[in-house]
Amino acid sequence: MTKTIVSGALAALLLAGSAYAQAPAVYTWTGYGINVQGSSKCPTYKMTIEVTVIGEEVKGKFTQEGRPERTFETTLDKGTGIKTAAMVGGGGMMDVIGQIKDGDSKIKLDGYCKFEGPLTKK
């Protein structure tokens, strides 16, 4: 019985250790917006986007200069893709689309303006 308890405890520690072994990968992009239909000021809006990936879990935050920070959470689809939506001020939504792939990570926020570009790993 003692052997079973020790084996179970060891298995639990190994599983917990593998969860901690996955270090977060953090990516960032900063740039200006692109106009969408009905917008004309987007090229003057500076946005910073940060994406943190741990395993399949994705957490992001984005801040347009002079505005509050917004967030999103999702999981990677098919191992590399990001697709979700994020709330912005006034009840609006931004589509969040991207991919996390060695040498080709990118992000796009699409809503009142488009903000898109390559993600740089920190």
N, CA, C and O of each residue as an XYZ file, in Angstrom:
488
protein
N       0.823     -1.186      0.000
C       0.000      0.000      0.000
C       0.868      1.251      0.000
O       0.576      2.216     -0.706
N       1.932      1.233      0.789
C       2.845      2.375      0.840
C       3.473      2.601     -0.531
O       3.646      3.741     -0.962
N       3.809      1.517     -1.207
C       4.413      1.624     -2.540
C       3.444      2.294     -3.510
O       3.871      3.110     -4.327
N       2.147      1.971     -3.443
C       1.130      2.568     -4.300
C       0.999      4.057     -4.034
O       0.877      4.846     -4.972
N       1.023      4.453     -2.761
C       0.909      5.870     -2.399
C       2.119      6.639     -2.924
O       1.975      7.728     -3.480
N       3.314      6.068     -2.744
C       4.534      6.720     -3.217
C       4.514      6.830     -4.737
O       4.881      7.870     -5.283
N       4.090      5.773     -5.429
C       4.005      5.794     -6.889
C       3.024      6.858     -7.362
O       3.302      7.582     -8.319
N       1.883      6.955     -6.696
C       0.878      7.954     -7.054
C       1.385      9.364     -6.824
O       1.151     10.252     -7.644
N       2.076      9.575     -5.720
C       2.638     10.901     -5.419
C       3.703     11.272     -6.444
O       3.770     12.417     -6.891
N       4.533     10.304     -6.814
C       5.563     10.556     -7.809
C       4.940     10.903     -9.155
O       5.404     11.824     -9.827
N       3.906     10.190     -9.557
C       3.221     10.477    -10.823
C       2.621     11.879    -10.801
O       2.703     12.597    -11.797
N       2.022     12.277     -9.690
C       1.434     13.611     -9.568
C       2.511     14.681     -9.689
O       2.301     15.702    -10.344
N       3.662     14.455     -9.063
C       4.760     15.419     -9.156
C       5.283     15.532    -10.584
O       5.572     16.635    -11.047
N       5.408     14.419    -11.282
C       5.879     14.452    -12.658
C       4.910     15.206    -13.552
O       5.338     15.989    -14.399
N       3.615     14.987    -13.381
C       2.624     15.723    -14.175
C       2.659     17.204    -13.861
O       2.613     18.028    -14.774
N       2.739     17.558    -12.596
C       2.812     18.965    -12.206
C       4.082     19.592    -12.761
O       4.062     20.734    -13.222
N       5.182     18.854    -12.721
C       6.449     19.370    -13.237
C       6.392     19.649    -14.721
O       6.974     20.632    -15.180
N       5.699     18.805    -15.497
C       5.606     19.044    -16.935
C       4.782     20.285    -17.233
O       5.041     20.969    -18.223
N       3.802     20.589    -16.404
C       3.007     21.808    -16.604
C       3.870     23.035    -16.375
O       3.742     24.029    -17.089
N       4.756     22.971    -15.377
C       5.638     24.104    -15.100
C       6.757     24.198    -16.127
O       7.326     25.273    -16.317
N       7.082     23.104    -16.785
C       8.175     23.087    -17.747
C       7.854     23.904    -18.996
O       8.766     24.364    -19.683
N       6.581     24.088    -19.294
C       6.211     24.867    -20.467
C       6.301     26.352    -20.137
O       5.390     26.926    -19.540
N       7.390     26.952    -20.525
C       7.578     28.375    -20.275
C       6.705     29.165    -21.247
O       6.506     28.742    -22.386
N       6.192     30.292    -20.812
C       5.380     31.099    -21.714
C       6.218     31.687    -22.848
O       7.377     32.056    -22.657
N       5.616     31.764    -24.013
C       6.221     32.457    -25.153
C       5.460     33.768    -25.298
O       4.233     33.767    -25.403
N       6.173     34.872    -25.304
C       5.543     36.182    -25.363
C       5.934     36.857    -26.675
O       7.108     36.907    -27.042
N       4.921     37.375    -27.370
C       5.102     38.038    -28.658
C       4.518     39.442    -28.580
O       3.609     39.703    -27.791
N       5.044     40.344    -29.403
C       4.543     41.709    -29.387
C       4.534     42.332    -30.785
O       5.290     41.932    -31.670
N       3.670     43.305    -30.949
C       3.606     44.119    -32.174
C       3.154     45.513    -31.775
O       2.263     45.671    -30.940
N       3.766     46.512    -32.371
C       3.343     47.899    -32.206
C       3.301     48.532    -33.585
O       4.236     48.394    -34.373
N       2.212     49.225    -33.868
C       2.085     49.883    -35.164
C       0.837     50.740    -35.228
O       0.156     50.964    -34.227
N       0.560     51.204    -36.413
C      -0.575     52.098    -36.644
C      -1.681     51.390    -37.408
O      -1.446     50.392    -38.090
N      -2.892     51.924    -37.283
C      -4.052     51.314    -37.896
C      -4.179     51.590    -39.385
O      -3.522     52.466    -39.947
N      -5.049     50.808    -39.992
C      -5.407     50.949    -41.403
C      -6.900     51.249    -41.442
O      -7.679     50.615    -40.730
N      -7.302     52.204    -42.261
C      -8.716     52.563    -42.335
C      -9.573     51.403    -42.835
O      -9.158     50.619    -43.689
N     -10.776     51.318    -42.279
C     -11.822     50.441    -42.783
C     -12.944     51.358    -43.251
O     -12.908     52.562    -42.998
N     -13.923     50.805    -43.919
C     -15.017     51.616    -44.422
C     -15.638     52.438    -43.287
O     -15.995     51.898    -42.240
N     -15.759     53.724    -43.505
C     -16.349     54.619    -42.514
C     -15.341     55.227    -41.551
O     -15.713     56.028    -40.692
N     -14.066     54.858    -41.681
C     -13.018     55.401    -40.810
C     -12.036     56.217    -41.626
O     -11.785     55.931    -42.797
N     -11.485     57.242    -40.988
C     -10.480     58.043    -41.684
C      -9.274     58.368    -40.808
O      -8.266     58.861    -41.315
N      -9.356     58.101    -39.500
C      -8.283     58.472    -38.583
C      -7.380     57.304    -38.185
O      -6.429     57.494    -37.427
N      -7.659     56.122    -38.675
C      -6.929     54.925    -38.227
C      -5.409     55.040    -38.356
O      -4.704     54.575    -37.460
N      -4.869     55.635    -39.421
C      -3.405     55.733    -39.511
C      -2.772     56.595    -38.416
O      -1.548     56.613    -38.281
N      -3.585     57.306    -37.635
C      -3.051     58.101    -36.524
C      -3.166     57.364    -35.197
O      -2.679     57.863    -34.182
N      -3.797     56.186    -35.172
C      -3.990     55.413    -33.947
C      -2.855     54.405    -33.788
O      -2.684     53.510    -34.616
N      -2.079     54.562    -32.712
C      -0.978     53.651    -32.434
C      -1.457     52.564    -31.470
O      -2.062     52.859    -30.440
N      -1.181     51.310    -31.813
C      -1.631     50.160    -31.023
C      -0.424     49.297    -30.646
O       0.491     49.099    -31.445
N      -0.444     48.797    -29.426
C       0.534     47.806    -28.981
C      -0.235     46.554    -28.597
O      -1.183     46.613    -27.814
N       0.176     45.421    -29.153
C      -0.466     44.133    -28.897
C       0.585     43.200    -28.301
O       1.708     43.114    -28.798
N       0.204     42.501    -27.224
C       1.085     41.498    -26.618
C       0.310     40.197    -26.511
O      -0.822     40.175    -26.027
N       0.921     39.122    -26.961
C       0.302     37.795    -26.949
C       1.207     36.845    -26.168
O       2.399     36.730    -26.453
N       0.624     36.169    -25.180
C       1.360     35.187    -24.384
C       0.763     33.810    -24.651
O      -0.449     33.617    -24.553
N       1.626     32.860    -24.988
C       1.191     31.494    -25.298
C       1.867     30.535    -24.322
O       3.089     30.532    -24.169
N       1.034     29.715    -23.663
C       1.526     28.652    -22.795
C       0.825     27.381    -23.260
O      -0.371     27.201    -23.034
N       1.577     26.509    -23.908
C       0.961     25.312    -24.483
C      -0.013     25.729    -25.575
O       0.384     26.353    -26.559
N      -1.286     25.388    -25.408
C      -2.327     25.763    -26.370
C      -3.097     27.012    -25.924
O      -3.929     27.533    -26.667
N      -2.815     27.482    -24.718
C      -3.541     28.614    -24.141
C      -2.954     29.941    -24.623
O      -1.738     30.130    -24.604
N      -3.826     30.860    -25.056
C      -3.405     32.164    -25.566
C      -4.093     33.258    -24.761
O      -5.315     33.258    -24.609
N      -3.298     34.184    -24.250
C      -3.837     35.359    -23.563
C      -3.210     36.575    -24.203
O      -1.998     36.627    -24.409
N      -4.040     37.551    -24.515
C      -3.519     38.744    -25.161
C      -4.037     40.008    -24.535
O      -5.076     40.023    -23.875
N      -3.293     41.068    -24.754
C      -3.747     42.393    -24.338
C      -3.338     43.374    -25.420
O      -2.302     43.221    -26.067
N      -4.164     44.372    -25.599
C      -3.832     45.397    -26.576
C      -4.241     46.759    -26.036
O      -5.243     46.904    -25.335
N      -3.438     47.744    -26.384
C      -3.673     49.088    -25.902
C      -3.473     50.076    -27.038
O      -2.388     50.179    -27.610
N      -4.530     50.793    -27.353
C      -4.390     51.908    -28.284
C      -3.910     53.085    -27.455
O      -4.445     53.354    -26.380
N      -2.910     53.781    -27.949
C      -2.337     54.910    -27.224
C      -3.430     55.863    -26.738
O      -4.254     56.341    -27.518
N      -3.416     56.126    -25.424
C      -4.391     57.033    -24.837
C      -5.715     56.393    -24.459
O      -6.626     57.083    -24.002
N      -5.835     55.091    -24.641
C      -7.072     54.374    -24.308
C      -6.785     53.249    -23.320
O      -5.632     52.860    -23.136
N      -7.844     52.721    -22.679
C      -7.629     51.631    -21.713
C      -7.153     50.337    -22.380
O      -7.421     50.083    -23.554
N      -6.450     49.540    -21.600
C      -5.998     48.230    -22.059
C      -7.195     47.297    -22.207
O      -8.100     47.307    -21.373
N      -7.200     46.498    -23.260
C      -8.235     45.484    -23.508
C      -7.557     44.120    -23.544
O      -6.347     44.026    -23.751
N      -8.343     43.061    -23.342
C      -7.764     41.717    -23.303
C      -8.579     40.728    -24.126
O      -9.727     40.985    -24.488
N      -7.952     39.588    -24.410
C      -8.642     38.463    -25.033
C      -7.985     37.175    -24.576
O      -6.816     37.162    -24.191
N      -8.748     36.092    -24.623
C      -8.243     34.757    -24.292
C      -8.838     33.760    -25.273
O      -9.995     33.880    -25.675
N      -8.040     32.781    -25.651
C      -8.499     31.723    -26.535
C      -7.508     30.567    -26.461
O      -6.583     30.587    -25.649
N      -7.699     29.580    -27.293
C      -6.735     28.502    -27.438
C      -6.322     28.437    -28.897
O      -7.061     28.869    -29.782
N      -5.137     27.894    -29.140
C      -4.669     27.749    -30.516
C      -5.514     26.704    -31.225
O      -5.785     25.638    -30.671
N      -5.933     27.008    -32.453
C      -6.647     25.997    -33.236
C      -5.653     25.329    -34.193
O      -4.773     25.994    -34.740
N      -5.792     24.044    -34.386
C      -4.891     23.245    -35.233
C      -3.424     23.514    -34.899
O      -2.547     23.406    -35.756
N      -3.176     23.864    -33.641
C      -1.808     24.027    -33.189
C      -1.182     25.387    -33.365
O      -0.219     25.702    -32.665
N      -1.695     26.231    -34.289
C      -1.020     27.511    -34.510
C      -1.960     28.709    -34.651
O      -1.512     29.844    -34.492
N      -3.223     28.500    -34.937
C      -4.116     29.602    -35.261
C      -4.789     30.248    -34.064
O      -5.079     29.595    -33.062
N      -5.031     31.550    -34.192
C      -5.755     32.328    -33.191
C      -6.984     32.915    -33.869
O      -6.889     33.527    -34.933
N      -8.138     32.721    -33.240
C      -9.351     33.332    -33.765
C     -10.338     33.500    -32.611
O     -10.817     32.520    -32.040
N     -10.632     34.759    -32.279
C     -11.567     35.072    -31.213
C     -12.049     36.505    -31.413
O     -11.792     37.111    -32.454
N     -12.732     37.034    -30.436
C     -13.183     38.427    -30.476
C     -12.884     39.057    -29.124
O     -12.811     38.367    -28.107
N     -12.712     40.370    -29.124
C     -12.430     41.107    -27.897
C     -13.347     42.316    -27.821
O     -13.632     42.971    -28.823
N     -13.801     42.592    -26.606
C     -14.638     43.771    -26.375
C     -13.760     45.022    -26.358
O     -12.646     45.023    -25.836
N     -14.307     46.085    -26.950
C     -13.663     47.398    -26.882
C     -14.688     48.383    -26.335
O     -15.838     48.010    -26.101
N     -14.297     49.612    -26.133
C     -15.181     50.611    -25.562
C     -16.490     50.779    -26.314
O     -16.557     50.578    -27.526
N     -17.526     51.151    -25.579
C     -18.830     51.404    -26.189
C     -19.548     50.152    -26.646
O     -20.487     50.238    -27.437
N     -19.129     48.987    -26.164
C     -19.789     47.741    -26.546
C     -19.363     47.196    -27.893
O     -19.948     46.227    -28.377
N     -18.363     47.793    -28.505
C     -17.878     47.319    -29.799
C     -17.036     46.064    -29.663
O     -16.637     45.686    -28.562
N     -16.773     45.427    -30.785
C     -15.980     44.201    -30.829
C     -14.857     44.341    -31.854
O     -14.987     45.038    -32.860
N     -13.771     43.668    -31.571
C     -12.653     43.545    -32.511
C     -12.448     42.056    -32.752
O     -12.358     41.282    -31.799
N     -12.374     41.649    -34.012
C     -11.984     40.278    -34.329
C     -10.479     40.168    -34.127
O      -9.722     41.048    -34.537
N     -10.055     39.091    -33.497
C      -8.638     38.833    -33.259
C      -8.285     37.591    -34.062
O      -8.812     36.507    -33.814
N      -7.386     37.761    -35.025
C      -7.018     36.677    -35.931
C      -5.492     36.641    -36.023
O      -4.851     37.689    -36.109
N      -4.921     35.466    -36.006
C      -3.468     35.394    -36.135
C      -2.963     33.981    -36.126
O      -3.723     33.016    -36.213
N      -1.648     33.884    -36.017
C      -1.020     32.569    -35.926
C       0.284     32.687    -35.159
O       0.955     33.719    -35.186
N       0.620     31.620    -34.486
C       1.887     31.508    -33.773
C       2.642     30.369    -34.449
O       2.290     29.197    -34.316
N       3.680     30.743    -35.172
C       4.424     29.773    -35.969
C       5.863     30.270    -36.061
O       6.096     31.438    -36.373
N       6.811     29.408    -35.795
C       8.220     29.818    -35.853
C       8.512     30.561    -37.153
O       8.298     30.032    -38.243
N       8.998     31.780    -37.027
C       9.371     32.575    -38.192
C       8.220     33.228    -38.930
O       8.455     33.991    -39.867
N       6.971     32.952    -38.537
C       5.830     33.513    -39.264
C       4.648     33.766    -38.330
O       3.511     33.440    -38.672
N       4.904     34.341    -37.161
C       3.825     34.680    -36.235
C       3.268     36.045    -36.616
O       4.018     36.969    -36.929
N       1.936     36.161    -36.586
C       1.313     37.433    -36.963
C      -0.014     37.604    -36.241
O      -0.590     36.649    -35.719
N      -0.482     38.848    -36.226
C      -1.720     39.185    -35.522
C      -2.487     40.233    -36.322
O      -1.901     41.059    -37.020
N      -3.826     40.177    -36.201
C      -4.671     41.210    -36.803
C      -5.860     41.454    -35.886
O      -6.558     40.520    -35.491
N      -6.080     42.723    -35.554
C      -7.302     43.150    -34.880
C      -8.121     43.852    -35.947
O      -7.627     44.761    -36.613
N      -9.367     43.438    -36.114
C     -10.218     43.986    -37.171
C     -11.536     44.431    -36.565
O     -12.277     43.626    -36.000
N     -11.819     45.707    -36.685
C     -13.061     46.265    -36.144
C     -13.210     47.698    -36.609
O     -13.380     47.947    -37.802
N     -13.149     48.648    -35.683
C     -13.285     50.065    -36.048
C     -12.113     50.525    -36.912
O     -12.222     51.523    -37.624
N     -10.996     49.806    -36.853
C      -9.805     49.968    -37.699
C      -9.181     48.580    -37.813
O      -9.572     47.655    -37.102
N      -8.214     48.444    -38.706
C      -7.421     47.215    -38.769
C      -6.040     47.529    -38.234
O      -5.411     48.518    -38.610
N      -5.584     46.649    -37.336
C      -4.225     46.730    -36.815
C      -3.616     45.368    -37.067
O      -4.078     44.369    -36.516
N      -2.582     45.316    -37.894
C      -2.025     44.008    -38.198
C      -0.539     44.090    -38.516
O      -0.037     45.091    -39.028
N       0.140     42.998    -38.192
C       1.545     42.927    -38.497
C       2.174     41.675    -37.928
O       1.508     40.866    -37.282
N       3.472     41.524    -38.177
C       4.186     40.355    -37.658
C       4.423     40.488    -36.167
O       4.717     41.577    -35.675
N       4.297     39.388    -35.448
C       4.596     39.356    -34.029
C       6.075     39.046    -33.839
O       6.625     38.167    -34.503
N       6.710     39.771    -32.931
C       8.107     39.563    -32.610
C       8.187     38.868    -31.257
O       7.556     39.306    -30.295
N       8.950     37.801    -31.180
C       9.089     37.082    -29.918
C       9.998     37.873    -28.990
O      11.076     38.321    -29.382
N       9.541     38.037    -27.747
C      10.341     38.755    -26.739
C      11.418     37.860    -26.184
O      12.192     38.284    -25.326
